Amino acid sequence: MNKTLTLSADAFLKMKRLRLLKVLYCSNCYDFTYLSNELRLLDWTGYPLKSLSLSFQPENLVALLLSYSNIEQLWKENIPLYKLKVLNLKGSENLIKAPDLTTAPNLEILVLKGCTRLVDVHPSVGNLSSLVLLNLKDCRNLVSVPGSIGGCKSLKSLNLSGCYKVEYLPENLQQLEFLKELDLSKTALRKPPSFISQLKNLQVLSFNGSKAIQRGRTNSMPSMLPSLLGLSSLQMLDLSDCNLFDIPSDICCLYSLKELDLSGNNFTSIPSSLFNLVYLGLSSCKELKSLTEIPKVYNSVGWSTFIGIHCYRLAENIDALTLLKKHLKVFGNSGKMFSFILPGSEIPEWFSQQRGDSSIKIDLPLEVWNDNQWMGVALCCIFVSDDASRVEELVFRAVSGLSNFKGRNPREFRRGIWTFPPGKAVMKDHIYIRYFSRDEMYRNLWTTDWLDQECGELELSFVRGFTFDSVKVKKCGVRLVYERDLEEMEQIQELHSSQVVKIWKMSSNTLPMMDQ
C-alpha cells in the first residue's frame, strides 16, 4: 500500500540537536524553513525551495546532498562551511549561480552534474586545496572552466563530459599532478590540450565524441591529438567517435593500458604492436576489414573482451568461428577467458549442441573433471534488439548442478552483462561467443560444501535485461573444448594451407607466358 507522508515544518522546530536528515522527494514541504544548526548530514533529494533558509547556519555540516533540487542559488551570502567535505547538487536544473566556496576550504567532493542552466563555476573553486573530485558532466550551458582550477592541488577526477560549450581548458591544468581521471567527452574543444602528456599520474582519459568544429567543418582528431607518450600510468583510453582514420602510433607505447575504446572510427586495421589489453572496443568501425593481429593484442592477460558490433566489413573477411579458433590457439591452455561480439546470424556447426532458444542445458561427461584433455567450455548465442532509442541489456548466466541432485541446489559460477546505450542498439543479428576455462569453473564452484561432489550438468542462459526487454535471443549453442580440438584445428589449417599452395603451383604452370 502506498502511503503519503506529510511532514510538519513545526515538528522540526523542536529538533534542535538533529544531526542527520534524509528526505526523498517530499512534495508538500514548501513551508519548511527551519533546519537544525547541528546537522552533519543533509540529504534531501528533490529539495523544493529555491535556496536554503537564511536562518540555517551549517557550521557543523559535513555533507550537503541536494540532488534534483529546485535550488537556484544555494545561499545568498557567505556562511561558514569549514567542516563541509561533500557538496552534491546533481541534476539541479534550476541552479543559475554556482556557490561561492570561499568559506569551504576543506571541501573534497563537488558534484554539479546535470546543472543545465549553469554558465560558469565560481573562481573560489581554485582555493579548494583538498578537492579530490569535480564533476561537471552534462552542464551543457557551461562555457568555461575557471582559470583558477590549477590551485586544486589534490584533484584526482575531473569530468567535463557533455559540456558542449567548453572550447578551451586553462593551461594551468598541467599543475594537477595527482589527476587520475580526465573526461573530455563530447566537449567543444577546438584543440585537445597539449599539456596532457605531462599528467604523469593520469589513469583514465576520454575524448569520446570530441570532434572539433571550426568554420562549419568537422575536423578529424588524428592531427590534433596531443602526444600520449608521457602517460605511463594510463590504464583506460576512450577515443570512440573521434573520426580517426589511423590509430595514433604512440598508443603502442602506453605499457599500462588495459582498456582501449576505438569504436565509431574509420581505420581499416589495427596495429600489431597493441598488447596486454583486457578490453578492445571496435563497435561501428564500419571500414575495419582485418583482425589478423588480435591474439597479440590480448597476450598475457587473464581476461579479454572484443566488441565488434556493426563491423559488417570485418564480418565479411573473418567469421566468428575463425576468430574463436585464433583465440583458442593462443589462450586455450592458459586458463584464461575471452569473449567477443560480431555481426552474424548463424551458430557455427562446430558447436556440437544447439537449441533454438535462449538457454541450453547439457550433461557433463562422467569423470570430466579428471580428464586432463578437457580445457573449458565455449558458448554462443544469436541476438538482436528492436529498439534503438533506449538502453538495453543482455545478461548471461552460467549455472552448474551436482550429479546426485540434478535440478536442485544449482550454483551460479559466472554472470555477465552487456549494455547497449541509446542509438547503438543491435538492430541486426549478431553473434556473441564466450569461452571460460575449467580453472574458472573450479575456482567458482569448489567451495567447502562442494569439495567432494561431482558436477553433472551445466546450464547456460542468455536473458533479457532487468529494466527493458527488447533484446531478443534467438538461439544458442555450447561445446566442451578439449586439447584434441586444438590439434584438429592445426591439422585443418595445415591441410588448407597445403591445398592453397598446390592450387597456386598448378595455376602458375598453366598461365600463358606474358610478353617480354
ABEGO torsion letter per residue (X at the ends): XBBBBBBBAAAAAABAABABBBBBGBAAAAABABBBAABABBBBBGBABABBBAABBBAABABBBBBGBABABABABBBBAAABABBBABGBAABABBBBAAABAABABBBABGBAABABBBAAAAABAABABBBABGBAABABBBAAAAABAABABBBABGBAABABBBAAAAABAABABBBABGBABABBBAAAAABAABABBBABGBBBBBGGBBBBAAAABBBAAABAABABBBABGAGBABBBAAAAABAABABBBABGBABABBBAABBGBABBBABGBAABABAAAAAAAABGBABBBBBABGBAAAAAABBAAAAAAAAAAAAAAAGBBBBBBBBEABBBAABABBBBBABBBBBBBBGAAABAABAEBBBBBBBBBABAABBBBBBBBBBBBBAABBGBGBBBABBBBBBBBBGABBABBBBBBBBBBAAAAAAAABBAAAAABBBABBBBBBBBBAABAABBBABBBBBBBBAAAAAAAAAAAAAAAAAAAAAAAAAAAABBBBBX
